[in-house]
Every structure is written in structure tokens, then in C-alpha cells.
Amino acid sequence: MSVEKKTIAPEVLQRVIRIQNLTVIWMSFEAAVALGAAWMARSPALLAFGGDSAIELISALAVRRRFQVPAGHDQAESRAARIAGFLLLALAACVVVESAVSLLGHAEPRQSYLGIAVLIVAAVFMPWLAKEKRRLSTMTGSAALRADAAESALCGYLSVIALMGLAVNAIWHVAWADPVAALCLVPFIVREGWEALQGEADGCCS
């Protein structure tokens, strides 16, 4: 659905841009911390979550641009979605390989309290962010913003699953819980990537 700036009240447009700016700031931080923690702890679950966060950052930037520039950039938005889709499918493959290496005993995930902390914040913050985006998508009639809201909601679900794996490993020292949690994330990442390639407006968690 095309979004014309002239059809949106200025105060609503400003709220959309503010919420997307907030998304860009948080996703940049979330991705950097999660991927850094994944590297230090050799955590497949954090790799999956951090990689997904980095790719969702691309979506947030595309949606923000959609509201900042005149209409007529649907092709650029669609291209960004396809790129994100390919990256998500590549991420899923990397997570499967990393999880298999871990489960076979070649690399044991370590505890990551930094990773746990960022996952807790994401589990609380992302559902609220998704709710705000859904409300604004209704006010603007934007399919792109509605899809971005679904991705934010998915990020919240992924954080809970990853958090379970990291918490079990931290509390009971069960190393295989981390790669198992990562494998549980893979179907969600694949579905998100496939929908991005197909140009679906409504994500699995909309």
C-alpha cells in the first residue's frame, strides 16, 4: 500500500518517525551487544538473535525512509525487503551449522550474563514497540509499518526463547540448552525471511 505524506496528519507522521528512530537506535545497540556476546560466549542462540536484530535494523531504516521521502519509492522498499529476506535465510543456515558444531561437542557455549541482560530488556521492550507500531499502522494505513510491527513482535518472541536457553545454561550448566534454543529460533527466522522475499505485509506475529 502506498503511503502519501499528504494524507497523514503531521503529528502522526512525526510520531511514526520518532518510533522508527527509537527502533533504529535500539536495534543497533541490541544487535551489537548480542553479536558481541555471541562471539565471546560462542552462543548459537545469541548469534541467531543478534543476527535477526541486525537484519531487522535494515527493515526499520527502510520504513523510516518510506515516511521521510515523497511517495514513489515502493521499488526501493521492496528491494530492501528482498535483501533482508536473503540475509535471514543465510542467517538460519549459519545458525544450524553453528548449533550442530556445538551439539557435536566441537565448541561448548559459555555463560553470558551480558547476553541474558539484553534478552531480558528485549523481551519487555519489543512487545511495547510492536504495539505502538501496530497502532500507528492503523492510523496511517501503512502495510510497511504493519510488517515492521510484526517483526518487532517476533523479536520479542525470539528473545524469550533465546533467554530460556541461556538461563538454563547459566543456572544448571547445561551447555546443549543454548544450541537447542538456537535451533528453535530457526523456523521463525526462515518464515520471516520467506515472507520478506514474498513481500508479505503481515508477519507471523501481527
VEXVO-781845 format. One record per residue (C-alpha): residue number from 1; residue in one letter; x, y, z. Coordinates in nm, 4 decimals. Each point is the difference from the previous one (the first is absolute). Example, Ala and Ser with C-alpha at 12.3 -4.5 7.8 and 13.67 -1.06 7.14 Angstrom:
2
<vose i="1" aa="A" xx="1.2300" yy="-0.4500" zz="0.7800"/>
<vose i="2" aa="S" xx="0.1370" yy="0.3440" zz="-0.0660"/>
//
This chain:
206
<vose i="1" aa="M" xx="0.0000" yy="0.0000" zz="0.0000"/>
<vose i="2" aa="S" xx="0.1394" yy="0.3371" zz="-0.0970"/>
<vose i="3" aa="V" xx="0.0405" yy="0.2525" zz="0.2806"/>
<vose i="4" aa="E" xx="-0.0499" yy="0.3622" zz="-0.1032"/>
<vose i="5" aa="K" xx="0.1337" yy="0.2497" zz="0.2490"/>
<vose i="6" aa="K" xx="-0.2794" yy="0.2480" zz="-0.0821"/>
<vose i="7" aa="T" xx="-0.2652" yy="-0.2470" zz="0.1186"/>
<vose i="8" aa="I" xx="0.1561" yy="-0.0322" zz="0.3460"/>
<vose i="9" aa="A" xx="-0.0409" yy="0.2595" zz="0.2721"/>
<vose i="10" aa="P" xx="0.3356" yy="0.1689" zz="0.0787"/>
<vose i="11" aa="E" xx="-0.0094" yy="-0.1037" zz="0.3652"/>
<vose i="12" aa="V" xx="-0.0599" yy="-0.3641" zz="-0.0973"/>
<vose i="13" aa="L" xx="0.2826" yy="0.0138" zz="-0.2522"/>
<vose i="14" aa="Q" xx="0.2335" yy="0.1351" zz="0.2667"/>
<vose i="15" aa="R" xx="-0.1021" yy="-0.2797" zz="0.2373"/>
<vose i="16" aa="V" xx="0.0777" yy="-0.2589" zz="-0.2673"/>
<vose i="17" aa="I" xx="0.3428" yy="0.1501" zz="-0.0645"/>
<vose i="18" aa="R" xx="0.0720" yy="0.0193" zz="0.3752"/>
<vose i="19" aa="I" xx="-0.0967" yy="-0.3646" zz="0.0569"/>
<vose i="20" aa="Q" xx="0.2172" yy="-0.1053" zz="-0.2956"/>
<vose i="21" aa="N" xx="0.2921" yy="0.2054" zz="0.1301"/>
<vose i="22" aa="L" xx="-0.0421" yy="-0.1730" zz="0.3357"/>
<vose i="23" aa="T" xx="-0.0071" yy="-0.3354" zz="-0.1786"/>
<vose i="24" aa="V" xx="0.3192" yy="0.0775" zz="-0.1933"/>
<vose i="25" aa="I" xx="0.1831" yy="0.1065" zz="0.3168"/>
<vose i="26" aa="W" xx="-0.1079" yy="-0.3044" zz="0.1989"/>
<vose i="27" aa="M" xx="0.0512" yy="-0.2558" zz="-0.2784"/>
<vose i="28" aa="S" xx="0.3511" yy="0.1374" zz="-0.0615"/>
<vose i="29" aa="F" xx="0.0829" yy="-0.0425" zz="0.3688"/>
<vose i="30" aa="E" xx="-0.1779" yy="-0.3345" zz="0.0300"/>
<vose i="31" aa="A" xx="0.1725" yy="-0.1487" zz="-0.3038"/>
<vose i="32" aa="A" xx="0.3457" yy="0.1231" zz="0.1025"/>
<vose i="33" aa="V" xx="-0.0287" yy="-0.1274" zz="0.3576"/>
<vose i="34" aa="A" xx="-0.1597" yy="-0.3334" zz="-0.0934"/>
<vose i="35" aa="L" xx="0.2493" yy="-0.0766" zz="-0.2765"/>
<vose i="36" aa="G" xx="0.2926" yy="0.1077" zz="0.2191"/>
<vose i="37" aa="A" xx="-0.1243" yy="-0.2219" zz="0.2818"/>
<vose i="38" aa="A" xx="-0.0561" yy="-0.2841" zz="-0.2479"/>
<vose i="39" aa="W" xx="0.3617" yy="0.0269" zz="-0.1131"/>
<vose i="40" aa="M" xx="0.1364" yy="0.0010" zz="0.3558"/>
<vose i="41" aa="A" xx="-0.2228" yy="-0.2818" zz="0.1244"/>
<vose i="42" aa="R" xx="-0.0130" yy="-0.2025" zz="-0.3254"/>
<vose i="43" aa="S" xx="-0.3772" yy="0.0052" zz="0.0385"/>
<vose i="44" aa="P" xx="-0.2118" yy="-0.1173" zz="-0.2964"/>
<vose i="45" aa="A" xx="-0.3136" yy="0.1406" zz="0.1647"/>
<vose i="46" aa="L" xx="0.1521" yy="0.3473" zz="0.0299"/>
<vose i="47" aa="L" xx="0.1317" yy="-0.0281" zz="-0.3563"/>
<vose i="48" aa="A" xx="-0.3535" yy="-0.0697" zz="-0.1235"/>
<vose i="49" aa="F" xx="-0.1528" yy="0.2795" zz="0.2041"/>
<vose i="50" aa="G" xx="0.2711" yy="0.2560" zz="-0.0764"/>
<vose i="51" aa="G" xx="0.0024" yy="-0.0805" zz="-0.3703"/>
<vose i="52" aa="D" xx="-0.3763" yy="0.0349" zz="-0.0187"/>
<vose i="53" aa="S" xx="0.0251" yy="0.3333" zz="0.1828"/>
<vose i="54" aa="A" xx="0.2573" yy="0.1283" zz="-0.2490"/>
<vose i="55" aa="I" xx="-0.2233" yy="-0.0923" zz="-0.2920"/>
<vose i="56" aa="E" xx="-0.3060" yy="0.1541" zz="0.1659"/>
<vose i="57" aa="L" xx="0.2041" yy="0.3205" zz="0.0195"/>
<vose i="58" aa="I" xx="-0.0035" yy="0.0047" zz="-0.3820"/>
<vose i="59" aa="S" xx="-0.3794" yy="-0.0237" zz="0.0061"/>
<vose i="60" aa="A" xx="-0.0312" yy="0.2818" zz="0.2528"/>
<vose i="61" aa="L" xx="0.2237" yy="0.2249" zz="-0.2123"/>
<vose i="62" aa="A" xx="-0.2027" yy="-0.0777" zz="-0.3124"/>
<vose i="63" aa="V" xx="-0.3301" yy="0.0808" zz="0.1722"/>
<vose i="64" aa="R" xx="0.1379" yy="0.3225" zz="0.1450"/>
<vose i="65" aa="R" xx="0.1147" yy="0.1073" zz="-0.3459"/>
<vose i="66" aa="R" xx="-0.3452" yy="-0.0901" zz="-0.1336"/>
<vose i="67" aa="F" xx="-0.1520" yy="0.2693" zz="0.2208"/>
<vose i="68" aa="Q" xx="0.2774" yy="0.2568" zz="-0.0428"/>
<vose i="69" aa="V" xx="0.0049" yy="0.0201" zz="-0.3810"/>
<vose i="70" aa="P" xx="-0.2813" yy="0.0575" zz="-0.2513"/>
<vose i="71" aa="A" xx="-0.2033" yy="-0.2973" zz="-0.1188"/>
<vose i="72" aa="G" xx="0.1212" yy="-0.1984" zz="-0.2973"/>
<vose i="73" aa="H" xx="0.2730" yy="-0.2008" zz="0.1702"/>
<vose i="74" aa="D" xx="-0.1902" yy="-0.3290" zz="0.0164"/>
<vose i="75" aa="Q" xx="0.2654" yy="-0.1642" zz="-0.2202"/>
<vose i="76" aa="A" xx="0.2796" yy="0.0990" zz="0.2403"/>
<vose i="77" aa="E" xx="-0.2051" yy="-0.1244" zz="0.2937"/>
<vose i="78" aa="S" xx="-0.0685" yy="-0.3308" zz="-0.1747"/>
<vose i="79" aa="R" xx="0.3683" yy="-0.0389" zz="-0.0856"/>
<vose i="80" aa="A" xx="0.0963" yy="0.0580" zz="0.3644"/>
<vose i="81" aa="A" xx="-0.2528" yy="-0.2637" zz="0.1073"/>
<vose i="82" aa="R" xx="0.1439" yy="-0.2556" zz="-0.2453"/>
<vose i="83" aa="I" xx="0.3543" yy="0.0676" zz="0.1183"/>
<vose i="84" aa="A" xx="-0.1114" yy="-0.0466" zz="0.3594"/>
<vose i="85" aa="G" xx="-0.1735" yy="-0.3245" zz="-0.0989"/>
<vose i="86" aa="F" xx="0.3152" yy="-0.1463" zz="-0.1551"/>
<vose i="87" aa="L" xx="0.2047" yy="0.1074" zz="0.3025"/>
<vose i="88" aa="L" xx="-0.2468" yy="-0.1645" zz="0.2377"/>
<vose i="89" aa="L" xx="0.0164" yy="-0.3294" zz="-0.1891"/>
<vose i="90" aa="A" xx="0.3802" yy="0.0188" zz="0.0021"/>
<vose i="91" aa="L" xx="-0.0104" yy="0.0700" zz="0.3729"/>
<vose i="92" aa="A" xx="-0.2204" yy="-0.3067" zz="0.0559"/>
<vose i="93" aa="A" xx="0.2540" yy="-0.2183" zz="-0.1828"/>
<vose i="94" aa="C" xx="0.2871" yy="0.1426" zz="0.2081"/>
<vose i="95" aa="V" xx="-0.1907" yy="-0.0631" zz="0.3234"/>
<vose i="96" aa="V" xx="-0.0690" yy="-0.3618" zz="-0.0982"/>
<vose i="97" aa="V" xx="0.3699" yy="-0.0586" zz="-0.0729"/>
<vose i="98" aa="E" xx="0.1130" yy="0.1729" zz="0.3196"/>
<vose i="99" aa="S" xx="-0.2545" yy="-0.1942" zz="0.2079"/>
<vose i="100" aa="A" xx="0.1074" yy="-0.3297" zz="-0.1549"/>
<vose i="101" aa="V" xx="0.3659" yy="0.0766" zz="0.0746"/>
<vose i="102" aa="S" xx="-0.0943" yy="0.0771" zz="0.3601"/>
<vose i="103" aa="L" xx="-0.2208" yy="-0.3078" zz="0.0463"/>
<vose i="104" aa="L" xx="0.2751" yy="-0.2224" zz="-0.1417"/>
<vose i="105" aa="G" xx="0.2312" yy="0.1269" zz="0.2724"/>
<vose i="106" aa="H" xx="0.2413" yy="0.1970" zz="-0.2163"/>
<vose i="107" aa="A" xx="-0.0851" yy="0.3320" zz="0.1693"/>
<vose i="108" aa="E" xx="-0.1737" yy="0.0296" zz="0.3365"/>
<vose i="109" aa="P" xx="-0.2087" yy="0.3144" zz="0.0634"/>
<vose i="110" aa="R" xx="0.1009" yy="0.1939" zz="0.3114"/>
<vose i="111" aa="Q" xx="-0.2165" yy="0.1994" zz="0.2380"/>
<vose i="112" aa="S" xx="-0.0799" yy="0.3535" zz="-0.1141"/>
<vose i="113" aa="Y" xx="-0.1539" yy="0.2297" zz="0.2580"/>
<vose i="114" aa="L" xx="0.0314" yy="0.2897" zz="-0.2437"/>
<vose i="115" aa="G" xx="-0.2010" yy="-0.1983" zz="-0.2521"/>
<vose i="116" aa="I" xx="-0.2608" yy="-0.0856" zz="0.2635"/>
<vose i="117" aa="A" xx="-0.0326" yy="0.3676" zz="0.0935"/>
<vose i="118" aa="V" xx="-0.0632" yy="0.1178" zz="-0.3571"/>
<vose i="119" aa="L" xx="-0.2488" yy="-0.2826" zz="-0.0559"/>
<vose i="120" aa="I" xx="-0.1977" yy="0.0990" zz="0.3112"/>
<vose i="121" aa="V" xx="-0.0206" yy="0.3610" zz="-0.1165"/>
<vose i="122" aa="A" xx="-0.1049" yy="-0.1099" zz="-0.3490"/>
<vose i="123" aa="A" xx="-0.2689" yy="-0.2311" zz="0.1406"/>
<vose i="124" aa="V" xx="-0.1569" yy="0.2979" zz="0.1791"/>
<vose i="125" aa="F" xx="0.0647" yy="0.2794" zz="-0.2506"/>
<vose i="126" aa="M" xx="-0.0748" yy="-0.1626" zz="-0.3362"/>
<vose i="127" aa="P" xx="-0.3670" yy="-0.0932" zz="0.0711"/>
<vose i="128" aa="W" xx="-0.0689" yy="0.3615" zz="0.1011"/>
<vose i="129" aa="L" xx="0.1754" yy="0.1244" zz="-0.3152"/>
<vose i="130" aa="A" xx="-0.2032" yy="-0.2404" zz="-0.2150"/>
<vose i="131" aa="K" xx="-0.3238" yy="0.1211" zz="0.1604"/>
<vose i="132" aa="E" xx="0.0849" yy="0.3644" zz="-0.0749"/>
<vose i="133" aa="K" xx="0.0865" yy="-0.0814" zz="-0.3614"/>
<vose i="134" aa="R" xx="-0.3228" yy="-0.1945" zz="-0.0515"/>
<vose i="135" aa="R" xx="-0.1994" yy="0.2953" zz="0.1325"/>
<vose i="136" aa="L" xx="0.1818" yy="0.2420" zz="-0.2299"/>
<vose i="137" aa="S" xx="-0.0342" yy="-0.2343" zz="-0.2985"/>
<vose i="138" aa="T" xx="-0.3780" yy="0.0089" zz="0.0503"/>
<vose i="139" aa="M" xx="0.0064" yy="0.3799" zz="0.0126"/>
<vose i="140" aa="T" xx="0.2148" yy="0.0299" zz="-0.3142"/>
<vose i="141" aa="G" xx="-0.1213" yy="-0.3005" zz="-0.1986"/>
<vose i="142" aa="S" xx="0.3628" yy="-0.1044" zz="-0.0517"/>
<vose i="143" aa="A" xx="0.0602" yy="-0.3655" zz="-0.0857"/>
<vose i="144" aa="A" xx="0.3757" yy="0.0568" zz="0.0364"/>
<vose i="145" aa="L" xx="-0.0420" yy="0.1253" zz="0.3566"/>
<vose i="146" aa="R" xx="-0.2355" yy="-0.2876" zz="0.0794"/>
<vose i="147" aa="A" xx="0.2606" yy="-0.2491" zz="-0.1223"/>
<vose i="148" aa="D" xx="0.2666" yy="0.1774" zz="0.2055"/>
<vose i="149" aa="A" xx="-0.2266" yy="-0.0315" zz="0.3055"/>
<vose i="150" aa="A" xx="-0.0221" yy="-0.3751" zz="-0.0622"/>
<vose i="151" aa="E" xx="0.3799" yy="-0.0202" zz="-0.0125"/>
<vose i="152" aa="S" xx="0.0256" yy="0.1858" zz="0.3315"/>
<vose i="153" aa="A" xx="-0.2473" yy="-0.2424" zz="0.1561"/>
<vose i="154" aa="L" xx="0.1978" yy="-0.2940" zz="-0.1396"/>
<vose i="155" aa="C" xx="0.3176" yy="0.1444" zz="0.1504"/>
<vose i="156" aa="G" xx="-0.1718" yy="-0.0070" zz="0.3388"/>
<vose i="157" aa="Y" xx="-0.0922" yy="-0.3671" zz="-0.0435"/>
<vose i="158" aa="L" xx="0.3510" yy="-0.0888" zz="-0.1146"/>
<vose i="159" aa="S" xx="0.1497" yy="0.1718" zz="0.3035"/>
<vose i="160" aa="V" xx="-0.2103" yy="-0.2136" zz="0.2356"/>
<vose i="161" aa="I" xx="0.1034" yy="-0.3252" zz="-0.1712"/>
<vose i="162" aa="A" xx="0.3682" yy="0.0981" zz="-0.0062"/>
<vose i="163" aa="L" xx="-0.0225" yy="0.1140" zz="0.3632"/>
<vose i="164" aa="M" xx="-0.1268" yy="-0.3423" zz="0.1058"/>
<vose i="165" aa="G" xx="0.3002" yy="-0.1697" zz="-0.1593"/>
<vose i="166" aa="L" xx="0.2532" yy="0.2394" zz="0.1525"/>
<vose i="167" aa="A" xx="-0.1648" yy="-0.0101" zz="0.3436"/>
<vose i="168" aa="V" xx="0.0008" yy="-0.3804" zz="0.0126"/>
<vose i="169" aa="N" xx="0.3670" yy="-0.0025" zz="-0.0939"/>
<vose i="170" aa="A" xx="0.0845" yy="0.2697" zz="0.2570"/>
<vose i="171" aa="I" xx="-0.1949" yy="-0.1538" zz="0.2894"/>
<vose i="172" aa="W" xx="0.0376" yy="-0.3741" zz="-0.0570"/>
<vose i="173" aa="H" xx="0.3083" yy="0.0011" zz="-0.2282"/>
<vose i="174" aa="V" xx="-0.1819" yy="-0.1929" zz="-0.2726"/>
<vose i="175" aa="A" xx="0.2038" yy="0.1009" zz="-0.3037"/>
<vose i="176" aa="W" xx="-0.2263" yy="-0.1646" zz="-0.2572"/>
<vose i="177" aa="A" xx="-0.2936" yy="0.2240" zz="0.1035"/>
<vose i="178" aa="D" xx="0.1553" yy="0.2922" zz="-0.1891"/>
<vose i="179" aa="P" xx="0.0279" yy="-0.1654" zz="-0.3451"/>
<vose i="180" aa="V" xx="-0.3394" yy="-0.1666" zz="0.0480"/>
<vose i="181" aa="A" xx="-0.1546" yy="0.3418" zz="0.0659"/>
<vose i="182" aa="A" xx="0.1763" yy="0.1266" zz="-0.3125"/>
<vose i="183" aa="L" xx="-0.1502" yy="-0.2801" zz="-0.2089"/>
<vose i="184" aa="C" xx="-0.3434" yy="0.0909" zz="0.1391"/>
<vose i="185" aa="L" xx="0.0531" yy="0.3516" zz="-0.1372"/>
<vose i="186" aa="V" xx="0.0836" yy="-0.1219" zz="-0.3518"/>
<vose i="187" aa="P" xx="-0.3601" yy="-0.0682" zz="-0.1190"/>
<vose i="188" aa="F" xx="-0.1043" yy="0.3512" zz="0.1038"/>
<vose i="189" aa="I" xx="0.2982" yy="0.1543" zz="-0.1807"/>
<vose i="190" aa="V" xx="-0.0654" yy="-0.2061" zz="-0.3134"/>
<vose i="191" aa="R" xx="-0.3682" yy="0.0992" zz="-0.0009"/>
<vose i="192" aa="E" xx="0.0899" yy="0.3654" zz="0.0457"/>
<vose i="193" aa="G" xx="0.2514" yy="-0.0222" zz="-0.2849"/>
<vose i="194" aa="W" xx="-0.2435" yy="-0.1766" zz="-0.2307"/>
<vose i="195" aa="E" xx="-0.2732" yy="0.2560" zz="0.0662"/>
<vose i="196" aa="A" xx="0.2465" yy="0.2806" zz="-0.0697"/>
<vose i="197" aa="L" xx="0.0885" yy="-0.1597" zz="-0.3351"/>
<vose i="198" aa="Q" xx="-0.3680" yy="-0.0418" zz="-0.0842"/>
<vose i="199" aa="G" xx="-0.0793" yy="0.3573" zz="0.1028"/>
<vose i="200" aa="E" xx="-0.2510" yy="-0.1005" zz="0.2672"/>
<vose i="201" aa="A" xx="-0.1430" yy="0.2977" zz="0.1842"/>
<vose i="202" aa="D" xx="-0.1110" yy="-0.1911" zz="0.3056"/>
<vose i="203" aa="G" xx="0.2624" yy="-0.1964" zz="0.1913"/>
<vose i="204" aa="C" xx="-0.0609" yy="-0.3043" zz="0.2064"/>
<vose i="205" aa="C" xx="-0.0436" yy="0.2000" zz="0.3135"/>
<vose i="206" aa="S" xx="-0.2102" yy="0.2913" zz="-0.1259"/>
//
